[in-house]
Amino acid sequence: MTEAMTVLHPWRALLAALLFAGVGIFEAMAAGPVETNIFAVQGVPIDVTSTDATTAKNQALMDVQVKAFFILIERLGSAEIAQGLTELKPDEIAAYLKSLSIEQENSSPGRYIGTFTVRFLPGKIQRLLEGYGIRVPTRQASPIIVLPVYREPSGSKLWEDNLWRKAWLDLRAEQSLVPIIVPIGDLEDTETLTEEDALNGDPIKLEAIRRRYGASSLVVAVAEPAEGGGIHAVMSGNTALGKVTFDKTYISEPASLEQSAALATQRFHAVMMEKYKENEAQAASVDPNAPLSIAVAVPFGSPTEWNGIRSRILSTPNVIGVDVSTLSADGAVIRLMYTDNLPVLQDNMMRTGLALSQIGQSWVIQPM
């Protein structure tokens, strides 16, 4: 059984009741802009055995929050910080939860197996890590599409299962500071781009893939087996962080093709992360109090509702201006100018009864 049911905020009884009643928002699993929220943890597996399926699922809902919380803390902070927080109780961790979605689930008498995407409240996580001297960047880098081509004596593979493609998928970097997106390889992808097109750098077909996934950057990553269980990787492309030109052989310890492939993807991502952090630190040092701005969609049902929403936006602390880009009968697109950072802005919006959230690559403001 596969579904994507969104469940909001952390009351255990309500979570369980909603999930078992089948109440929720169902999302189609299709290609397109990929969720790249740094405060989300995707693909969290859980397997719980108990006296019956209902009890097992109730326990799974709490266990997956705890598991995802420590994954996130280690990702944004460090393994040492995560270890120092192990005394937190599940109820205390639940206070950081924003929402969770079921990616896949199966149940049998006394057992529940599921895979979840768990999202946490940005402001709360940010303040928690600030207590450990970790300042979480408020913005992500533009997502990078990676097209992994694996060369073997039998031929090159782009969309078929292979250890190079698996290494990139296992990286699970969609929600990192530098989001990495690997196209799903469905019929539309395979008809749009072949491995030869990727290797030859066909600009029209590469652009079609980039547009389909809504990313601004694309890298072609070519790998082949090397001596001693290593992987020779050549990665090239233009990104918002600069031109990518990797050409190196990676050998894991102990040496194996699978582990060497994983090492290559991790090293690439680590370099891009470091470059992004350097850029952000440099920008902040130039003018740490410089106003920031984002484009935001504001749906509404009437001019009266629009005027009310706009008044609340302007009364929100840290908001310093609103420029209307487009205005129609059922919505507006605005340029929202603010100070400080996005998590603080989102918290302040909540206090005025508005929810500022990211849907795909777009920001949206709606009444709560």
C-alpha positions as CSV (number, residue, x, y, z in Angstrom):
1,M,0.0,0.0,0.0
2,T,1.5,3.3,-1.0
3,E,0.2,6.8,-0.1
4,A,1.4,10.3,0.9
5,M,-0.8,11.4,3.7
6,T,0.0,14.7,5.3
7,V,-0.6,14.9,9.1
8,L,-0.2,18.2,11.0
9,H,1.3,18.9,14.4
10,P,2.2,16.6,17.2
11,W,-0.7,15.4,19.3
12,R,-0.3,11.6,19.3
13,A,-3.9,10.7,19.6
14,L,-4.9,13.0,16.9
15,L,-2.2,11.8,14.6
16,A,-3.2,8.2,15.1
17,A,-6.9,9.0,14.6
18,L,-6.4,11.0,11.4
19,L,-4.1,8.3,10.0
20,F,-6.3,5.4,10.7
21,A,-9.5,7.2,9.6
22,G,-7.8,7.9,6.3
23,V,-8.1,11.7,6.7
24,G,-5.4,13.8,5.1
25,I,-4.1,15.4,2.0
26,F,-3.1,12.9,-0.7
27,E,-0.3,14.0,-3.0
28,A,0.5,12.4,-6.4
29,M,3.9,11.0,-6.7
30,A,5.0,12.6,-9.9
31,A,8.0,14.3,-11.4
32,G,8.3,18.0,-11.2
33,P,9.8,20.4,-8.6
34,V,11.2,18.4,-5.7
35,E,10.7,19.4,-2.0
36,T,14.0,20.9,-0.9
37,N,13.2,22.0,2.7
38,I,16.4,21.8,4.8
39,F,14.2,21.2,7.9
40,A,12.6,18.0,6.4
41,V,14.0,14.5,6.5
42,Q,12.9,12.2,3.7
43,G,12.8,8.5,3.4
44,V,12.9,7.6,7.1
45,P,12.2,3.9,7.5
46,I,10.4,2.5,10.6
47,D,9.5,-1.1,11.6
48,V,7.6,-1.7,14.8
49,T,6.2,-4.9,16.3
50,S,3.5,-4.8,19.0
51,T,0.4,-6.6,20.2
52,D,-1.6,-5.5,17.2
53,A,-1.4,-3.4,14.1
54,T,-3.0,-0.3,15.6
55,T,-0.7,-0.2,18.6
56,A,2.3,-0.8,16.3
57,K,1.4,2.1,14.1
58,N,0.8,4.4,17.0
59,Q,4.3,3.6,18.3
60,A,5.7,4.0,14.8
61,L,4.4,7.6,14.6
62,M,6.3,8.5,17.6
63,D,9.4,6.5,16.8
64,V,9.8,8.0,13.3
65,Q,9.7,11.5,14.8
66,V,12.5,10.7,17.2
67,K,14.6,9.0,14.5
68,A,14.1,11.9,12.0
69,F,14.9,14.4,14.7
70,F,18.4,13.0,15.3
71,I,19.1,12.6,11.6
72,L,18.3,16.3,11.2
73,I,20.3,17.4,14.2
74,E,23.3,15.4,12.9
75,R,22.9,16.8,9.4
76,L,22.6,20.5,10.4
77,G,24.7,20.3,13.5
78,S,27.0,17.4,14.3
79,A,27.0,13.8,15.6
80,E,28.3,15.2,18.9
81,I,25.3,17.5,19.3
82,A,22.9,14.7,18.4
83,Q,24.5,12.5,21.0
84,G,24.1,15.2,23.6
85,L,20.4,15.4,23.0
86,T,19.6,11.7,23.4
87,E,18.1,12.3,26.8
88,L,15.2,14.2,25.2
89,K,11.9,12.4,25.6
90,P,9.6,11.6,22.7
91,D,7.1,14.2,23.9
92,E,9.8,16.8,24.0
93,I,10.9,16.0,20.5
94,A,7.3,16.1,19.3
95,A,7.2,19.8,20.1
96,Y,9.6,20.4,17.2
97,L,7.4,18.6,14.7
98,K,5.7,20.5,11.9
99,S,4.2,17.7,9.8
100,L,4.9,14.2,8.6
101,S,3.9,12.4,5.4
102,I,3.7,8.6,4.7
103,E,5.7,7.6,1.7
104,Q,5.0,3.9,1.9
105,E,3.4,1.7,4.5
106,N,2.5,-2.0,5.1
107,S,0.9,-3.6,8.1
108,S,0.2,-7.1,9.3
109,P,-1.1,-8.5,12.6
110,G,1.1,-7.0,15.3
111,R,3.5,-5.3,12.9
112,Y,3.8,-1.9,11.0
113,I,6.4,-1.0,8.4
114,G,6.5,2.4,6.9
115,T,8.7,5.1,5.3
116,F,8.1,8.7,6.2
117,T,9.0,12.3,5.3
118,V,9.2,14.3,8.6
119,R,9.2,18.1,8.7
120,F,10.3,20.2,11.6
121,L,9.6,23.7,12.7
122,P,12.4,25.9,11.3
123,G,12.5,28.5,14.1
124,K,12.5,25.9,16.9
125,I,15.3,23.8,15.3
126,Q,17.3,27.0,14.5
127,R,17.1,28.2,18.1
128,L,18.0,24.8,19.5
129,L,21.2,24.6,17.4
130,E,22.1,28.3,18.1
131,G,22.4,27.2,21.7
132,Y,25.3,24.9,20.6
133,G,26.9,27.7,18.5
134,I,25.5,26.4,15.2
135,R,24.0,29.1,13.0
136,V,21.8,27.3,10.4
137,P,21.7,29.2,7.1
138,T,18.2,30.6,6.4
139,R,18.5,29.9,2.7
140,Q,19.4,26.9,0.6
141,A,21.5,26.9,-2.5
142,S,19.7,26.5,-5.8
143,P,19.0,22.8,-6.4
144,I,21.4,20.9,-8.6
145,I,20.2,18.2,-10.9
146,V,22.7,15.3,-11.2
147,L,22.5,13.0,-14.2
148,P,24.6,9.9,-13.2
149,V,26.0,8.0,-16.2
150,Y,27.7,4.7,-15.4
151,R,30.2,3.3,-17.9
152,E,30.8,-0.4,-18.1
153,P,32.3,-2.7,-20.8
154,S,28.8,-3.7,-21.8
155,G,27.8,0.0,-22.3
156,S,26.7,3.1,-20.5
157,K,23.7,3.4,-18.2
158,L,21.8,6.5,-17.2
159,W,18.3,5.4,-16.2
160,E,18.7,1.7,-15.5
161,D,19.6,0.5,-12.0
162,N,23.3,0.5,-11.4
163,L,25.6,1.2,-8.5
164,W,26.5,4.8,-9.5
165,R,22.8,5.8,-9.8
166,K,22.1,4.1,-6.5
167,A,25.0,6.0,-4.8
168,W,23.4,9.3,-5.8
169,L,19.9,8.2,-4.7
170,D,21.3,7.0,-1.4
171,L,22.9,10.4,-0.8
172,R,19.3,11.7,-0.1
173,A,20.4,15.3,-0.4
174,E,17.2,16.8,-1.6
175,Q,16.7,18.6,1.7
176,S,20.3,19.6,2.3
177,L,21.8,23.1,2.2
178,V,22.8,22.3,-1.4
179,P,19.9,20.2,-2.7
180,I,20.8,17.4,-5.1
181,I,18.0,16.1,-7.3
182,V,18.4,12.8,-9.3
183,P,15.6,12.6,-11.9
184,I,13.3,9.6,-11.3
185,G,13.8,8.1,-14.8
186,D,10.2,7.6,-15.8
187,L,8.9,7.4,-19.3
188,E,9.1,11.1,-19.9
189,D,12.6,11.3,-18.7
190,T,13.8,8.3,-20.8
191,E,12.1,9.7,-23.9
192,T,13.6,13.2,-23.3
193,L,17.2,12.2,-22.7
194,T,19.5,9.2,-23.4
195,E,22.9,8.4,-22.0
196,E,24.4,9.5,-25.3
197,D,22.6,12.8,-25.1
198,A,24.0,13.3,-21.5
199,L,27.5,12.3,-22.5
200,N,27.5,14.6,-25.6
201,G,26.1,17.5,-23.6
202,D,23.0,18.0,-25.8
203,P,22.0,21.5,-24.7
204,I,18.3,21.2,-25.8
205,K,17.7,17.9,-24.1
206,L,19.6,18.8,-20.9
207,E,17.6,22.0,-20.7
208,A,14.3,20.0,-21.1
209,I,15.3,17.9,-18.0
210,R,16.3,20.9,-16.0
211,R,13.0,22.7,-16.7
212,R,11.0,19.6,-15.9
213,Y,12.5,19.4,-12.4
214,G,12.5,23.2,-11.8
215,A,16.2,23.4,-10.9
216,S,18.6,26.2,-12.0
217,S,21.7,24.0,-12.3
218,L,22.6,20.6,-13.9
219,V,25.7,18.4,-13.6
220,V,26.5,15.4,-15.7
221,A,28.3,12.8,-13.5
222,V,30.1,10.1,-15.4
223,A,31.7,7.2,-13.5
224,E,33.5,3.9,-14.4
225,P,35.3,1.2,-12.4
226,A,38.9,1.8,-11.6
227,E,41.6,-0.5,-10.4
228,G,41.6,-1.7,-6.9
229,G,37.8,-1.4,-6.4
230,G,37.8,2.3,-7.0
231,I,35.6,4.6,-9.0
232,H,36.8,7.1,-11.6
233,A,34.3,10.0,-11.6
234,V,34.2,12.9,-14.0
235,M,31.6,15.6,-13.1
236,S,30.9,18.7,-15.1
237,G,28.4,21.5,-15.4
238,N,27.6,25.1,-14.5
239,T,25.9,25.8,-11.1
240,A,25.0,28.8,-9.1
241,L,28.1,28.0,-7.0
242,G,30.4,28.0,-9.9
243,K,31.6,25.8,-12.7
244,V,31.9,22.1,-11.7
245,T,35.0,20.2,-13.0
246,F,35.6,17.1,-11.0
247,D,38.0,14.4,-12.4
248,K,39.2,12.0,-9.7
249,T,39.5,8.4,-8.7
250,Y,37.9,7.5,-5.3
251,I,38.8,4.3,-3.4
252,S,36.9,3.4,-0.2
253,E,38.3,1.5,2.8
254,P,37.8,-1.4,2.5
255,A,37.8,-1.1,-1.3
256,S,34.6,-1.9,-3.2
257,L,32.8,-0.4,-6.2
258,E,29.7,0.3,-4.2
259,Q,31.5,2.0,-1.3
260,S,33.8,3.9,-3.6
261,A,30.8,5.2,-5.6
262,A,29.2,6.3,-2.3
263,L,32.4,8.0,-1.3
264,A,32.6,10.0,-4.6
265,T,29.0,11.3,-4.2
266,Q,29.7,12.3,-0.6
267,R,32.9,14.1,-1.4
268,F,31.2,16.0,-4.3
269,H,28.4,17.1,-2.0
270,A,30.7,18.1,0.8
271,V,32.7,20.3,-1.5
272,M,29.5,22.0,-2.8
273,M,28.3,22.5,0.8
274,E,31.6,24.1,1.8
275,K,31.5,26.4,-1.2
276,Y,27.9,27.4,-0.3
277,K,28.7,28.1,3.3
278,E,31.7,30.2,2.3
279,N,29.5,32.3,-0.1
280,E,26.9,32.8,2.6
281,A,29.5,33.9,5.2
282,Q,31.0,36.3,2.7
283,A,27.6,37.8,1.9
284,A,26.7,38.2,5.5
285,S,30.0,39.9,6.4
286,V,29.4,42.5,3.7
287,D,26.1,43.7,5.3
288,P,24.6,41.4,8.0
289,N,21.6,43.7,8.3
290,A,20.8,44.1,4.6
291,P,17.1,43.7,3.8
292,L,16.2,40.4,2.2
293,S,13.3,39.7,-0.2
294,I,11.4,36.8,-1.7
295,A,8.6,36.4,-4.3
296,V,5.4,35.1,-2.6
297,A,2.1,34.0,-4.0
298,V,-1.0,35.2,-2.0
299,P,-4.3,33.4,-3.0
300,F,-7.5,35.1,-1.8
301,G,-11.3,34.9,-2.5
302,S,-12.2,38.6,-2.6
303,P,-10.8,42.1,-2.6
304,T,-11.8,42.4,1.1
305,E,-9.9,39.3,2.0
306,W,-6.8,40.5,0.1
307,N,-6.9,43.8,1.9
308,G,-7.1,42.0,5.2
309,I,-4.2,39.7,4.4
310,R,-2.1,42.5,3.1
311,S,-2.7,44.5,6.3
312,R,-1.6,41.5,8.4
313,I,1.5,41.0,6.3
314,L,2.5,44.7,6.8
315,S,1.9,44.5,10.5
316,T,4.2,41.5,10.9
317,P,7.4,42.2,12.8
318,N,10.5,42.2,10.5
319,V,8.4,42.9,7.4
320,I,9.6,46.2,5.9
321,G,7.7,46.3,2.6
322,V,5.4,44.7,0.1
323,D,5.6,45.3,-3.6
324,V,2.7,43.9,-5.7
325,S,4.1,42.2,-8.9
326,T,0.8,40.9,-10.3
327,L,-2.8,41.2,-9.0
328,S,-5.8,39.2,-10.2
329,A,-9.3,38.4,-9.0
330,D,-8.1,35.3,-7.0
331,G,-4.6,36.1,-6.0
332,A,-1.5,38.2,-6.1
333,V,2.3,37.7,-6.5
334,I,4.2,40.0,-4.2
335,R,7.9,40.8,-3.5
336,L,8.1,40.5,0.3
337,M,10.9,42.5,1.9
338,Y,12.1,41.6,5.4
339,T,15.0,41.6,7.9
340,D,16.6,38.9,10.0
341,N,15.9,35.4,8.5
342,L,13.1,33.3,7.1
343,P,12.4,31.1,10.2
344,V,12.0,34.2,12.4
345,L,9.7,35.7,9.7
346,Q,7.6,32.5,9.6
347,D,7.2,32.5,13.3
348,N,6.1,36.2,13.3
349,M,3.7,35.4,10.5
350,M,2.1,32.7,12.6
351,R,1.5,35.2,15.4
352,T,-0.5,37.4,13.0
353,G,-2.5,34.4,11.8
354,L,-0.7,33.8,8.5
355,A,1.2,30.7,7.3
356,L,4.3,31.4,5.1
357,S,5.3,28.0,3.6
358,Q,7.2,26.7,0.6
359,I,5.3,24.6,-1.9
360,G,7.7,23.1,-4.5
361,Q,9.9,26.0,-5.5
362,S,7.3,28.7,-4.6
363,W,6.6,30.6,-1.3
364,V,2.9,31.0,-0.4
365,I,1.1,33.1,2.3
366,Q,-2.3,31.9,3.5
367,P,-4.5,32.5,6.5
368,M,-4.2,29.8,9.1
